[in-house]
Amino acid sequence: MRAIRVSEPGGPEKLVLADEPAPVPAAGELLVEVHATALNRADLLQRRGLYPPPPGASQILGLECSGIVSGAGPGADQSRIGERVMALLPGGGYAELAAIPDRLAMPVPASLSFEEAAAIPEAFLTAAEALFERGGLAPGELVLIHAAGGGVGSAAVELALAFGARVIATTGSEEKRIRLLDLGAQSVVNYGHQDFIEVVRDVSEGRGVDVILDFVGAKYAERHAECLADGGRQVVLGLLGGTSATVDYGKLLRKRQSLLGLVMRSRPVSEKAELTQRFVRRSLPLFADGRLRPIVDSVFPLEEARLAHERMEQNLNFGKIVLKVR
């Protein structure tokens, strides 16, 4: 099968199209004929040698895919052969075939193309877990979403609004700021020209936000503590701004705030199956009726994965960058 391999750790030029052995579905797994996959920041880190896949996972890049079930291993649901599915992966999405646990395979709504479906699993499942399971976001509450022009960020904006929350978003360009306002965000901060603390103070009338989705980490630790309302929850999903910070536990206690972490890739299949089924019950129907829509920034053929990585590294994308495999 055709697949993208990393010839050696380094830049996008290290991505090569290669002929790789096809995966064989193990017990409880489905074999998926991959039609599309999508980029994630983790792919860029893995390409550089900074984020190895979990033990036993494919060394091929790619944390999500969409396609058609073409086979089933022992004990897997044979009736799903021929079904259009999409799923989270621990690796292996940049390839023509992928083996996935059948409990992770979500049906693709009839209204969506494979390219649109590939933009859903990692972004929307991560955003849903961060907002609702870890952050406990409720209707009417106010959430601050950083990196809102990216895949997870834009998905979080859509989900928060769909479930009745109010959104303050941040981004780094005026074009993305306008697009986020068009999505329905109450206020969007261009962090090159505005201070998000001041915007939070104005929008919340001094109360602060109930939830923060933090992709930055240490760099914003003290500023986020200032932004959180009493009882506020900060969910850390990324560490672009470093890993070590000083935490004022006195303020944390007085204001009854929570500091929470979230990771997806290394979680056991049993947990991923639970969160997948939660998403299927609560959020997937919103794609069928149009209340949610995956935002596809651009589509590249598999053999142009290098160009797709370059686009993400330059932060040019709004929403998801997709690779068309078939």
MOMO-V804693 format. One record per backbone hydrogen bond with DSSP energy under -1.0 kcal/mol. CO is the residue of the C=O (numbers start at 1). NH is the residue of the N-H. Records with the same first field share a line. If there is no record, write none. Layout:
CO: NH, NH
This chain:
1: 20
2: 96
3: 18
5: 16
11: 14
12: 15
14: 7
16: 5
18: 3
26: 29
28: 102
29: 73
30: 100
31: 70, 71
32: 34, 98
33: 68
35: 325, 326
36: 66
37: 323
40: 43
41: 45
42: 46
43: 47
44: 48
45: 50
46: 49
47: 10
54: 57
60: 92
61: 94
62: 93
63: 89
65: 87
66: 35, 36
67: 85
68: 33
69: 82
71: 31
73: 76
74: 28
76: 78
77: 80
78: 81
80: 83
83: 69
84: 108
85: 67
86: 106
87: 65
93: 95
94: 4
96: 34
98: 32
100: 30
101: 104
106: 86
109: 112
113: 117
114: 118
116: 119
117: 120
120: 124
121: 125
122: 126
123: 127
124: 128
125: 129
126: 130
127: 131
128: 132
129: 134
130: 135
131: 137
138: 141
141: 166
142: 210, 211
143: 168
144: 213
145: 170
147: 150
149: 319
150: 154
151: 155
152: 156
153: 157
154: 158
155: 159
156: 160
157: 161
158: 162
159: 163
160: 165
161: 164
164: 140
166: 143
167: 186, 187
168: 145
169: 189
170: 148
171: 191
173: 177
174: 178
175: 179
176: 180
177: 181
178: 182
179: 183
180: 185
187: 169
189: 171
190: 193, 194
195: 199
196: 200
197: 201
198: 202
199: 203
200: 204
201: 206
204: 207
209: 229
210: 233
211: 144
212: 235
213: 146
214: 237, 238
215: 240
216: 241
217: 220
218: 221
220: 224
221: 225
222: 226
223: 227
224: 228
227: 209
229: 232
232: 258
233: 212
234: 260
235: 214
236: 262
239: 242
242: 218
247: 249
248: 252
249: 253
250: 254
251: 255
252: 257
255: 231
258: 234
260: 236
264: 267
268: 272
269: 273
270: 274
271: 275
272: 276
273: 277
274: 278
275: 279
276: 280
277: 281
278: 282
279: 283, 284
283: 286
284: 287, 288
285: 289
286: 291, 292
295: 320
298: 322
300: 324
301: 304
302: 305
304: 308
305: 309
306: 310
307: 311
308: 312
309: 313
310: 314
311: 316
312: 315
320: 297, 298
321: 39
322: 300
323: 37
324: 302
